[in-house]
């Protein structure tokens, strides 16, 4: 073997070792990255679940409050029409509707505040997960019921 051939053989072995190291490093990195992405996606899933539970509870409270407001209005209107004078009927009807509007407005504000708090917490949690773009569903927040 000549000196030139020996140099080429050594260079070839060195090159093969370098490529093997790079290939091994890529395999390890890919496995680590896949595991890391899975963990991040799970983290976002937990954040979504927490948000949805909070929104569900807030919607239940909202609908119960509205149901109570409607029941109270029905009772108040029923009582209003038991009055014997037109002035008393008008006054009682006006009060029934004013009380209903106030209760509905309060329920709506509570719902909107709770909904917004759930989405804000979700966004903070999702950012902390450091998941890849497009993992969360935050872009759909505009589809959430606003409370009429």
C-alpha positions in Angstrom: 0.0 0.0 0.0 1.4 3.3 -1.0 1.4 6.4 1.1 -1.3 7.9 -1.1 -3.5 4.8 -0.8 -3.0 4.7 2.9 -4.0 8.4 3.2 -7.2 7.8 1.2 -8.0 4.7 3.3 -7.6 6.7 6.6 -9.7 9.6 5.2 -12.4 7.1 4.1 -12.6 5.5 7.5 -12.7 9.0 9.1 -15.4 10.0 6.8 -17.4 6.8 7.5 -17.1 7.4 11.3 -18.2 11.0 10.9 -21.3 10.0 8.9 -22.1 7.2 11.4 -21.9 9.7 14.2 -24.1 12.2 12.4 -26.7 9.4 11.6 -26.7 8.2 15.2 -27.1 11.8 16.5 -30.0 12.4 14.1 -31.7 9.2 15.3 -31.3 10.2 18.9 -32.5 13.8 18.2 -35.5 12.5 16.3 -36.5 10.2 19.1 -36.0 13.0 21.7 -37.9 15.5 19.5 -40.8 13.0 19.0 -41.0 12.4 22.7 -40.8 16.1 23.4 -43.6 16.9 20.9 -45.8 14.2 22.4 -45.3 15.7 25.8 -46.1 19.1 24.6 -49.3 18.0 22.8 -50.4 16.2 26.0 -49.8 19.4 27.9 -52.0 21.4 25.4 -54.6 18.7 25.7 -54.7 19.1 29.5 -55.0 22.9 29.0 -57.9 22.4 26.6 -59.6 20.0 29.0 -59.3 22.5 31.9 -60.7 25.3 29.7 -63.6 23.2 28.6 -64.5 22.2 32.1 -64.4 25.8 33.2 -66.6 26.9 30.3 -69.1 24.1 31.0 -69.4 25.1 34.6 -69.8 28.8 33.6 -72.5 28.0 31.0 -74.4 25.9 33.5 -74.3 28.8 35.9 -75.4 31.2 33.1 -78.4 29.1 32.0 -79.5 28.5 35.6 -79.3 32.2 36.3 -81.4 32.9 33.1 -83.9 30.3 34.1 -84.3 31.9 37.5 -84.7 35.3 35.9 -87.5 34.0 33.6 -89.2 32.3 36.5 -89.0 35.4 38.7 -90.4 37.5 35.8 -93.3 35.1 35.2 -94.2 35.2 38.9 -93.9 39.0 39.1 -96.0 39.4 36.0 -98.6 37.0 37.3 -98.7 39.1 40.5 -98.8 42.3 38.5 -102.1 41.3 36.9 -103.8 40.7 40.2 -103.6 44.4 40.9 -106.9 46.2 40.8 -105.8 49.6 39.3 -104.2 50.3 36.0 -101.5 52.4 37.7 -100.6 49.5 40.0 -100.5 47.0 37.1 -98.3 49.3 35.0 -95.9 49.8 37.9 -95.7 46.1 38.8 -95.2 45.2 35.1 -92.5 47.8 34.7 -90.7 46.5 37.9 -91.0 42.9 36.7 -89.3 43.7 33.4 -86.7 45.9 35.0 -85.8 43.2 37.5 -85.6 40.6 34.7 -83.4 42.8 32.6 -81.0 43.4 35.5 -80.9 39.7 36.3 -80.3 38.8 32.7 -77.6 41.4 32.3 -75.8 40.2 35.5 -76.0 36.6 34.3 -74.5 37.6 30.9 -71.7 39.6 32.5 -70.8 36.7 34.8 -70.9 34.3 31.9 -68.7 36.5 29.7 -66.2 37.2 32.5 -66.0 33.4 33.3 -65.6 32.5 29.6 -62.9 35.1 29.1 -61.0 34.0 32.2 -61.1 30.3 31.0 -59.7 31.3 27.6 -57.1 33.6 29.1 -55.9 30.8 31.4 -55.9 28.4 28.5 -53.8 30.7 26.4 -51.2 31.1 29.2 -51.1 27.3 29.8 -50.8 26.6 26.1 -47.9 29.0 25.7 -46.2 27.4 28.7 -46.5 24.0 27.0 -44.3 25.3 24.1 -46.1 23.2 21.7 -45.6 23.5 17.9 -47.8 26.0 16.1 -51.2 24.8 15.2 -51.4 22.4 18.1 -54.1 24.4 20.1 -57.6 25.4 19.0 -57.5 29.0 20.3 -58.2 30.4 16.9 -61.8 29.0 17.3 -62.5 31.1 20.4 -64.6 33.4 18.3 -67.2 30.6 17.9 -67.9 30.6 21.6 -71.4 31.7 22.7 -71.2 35.3 23.7 -74.3 35.5 25.8 -77.2 37.4 24.2 
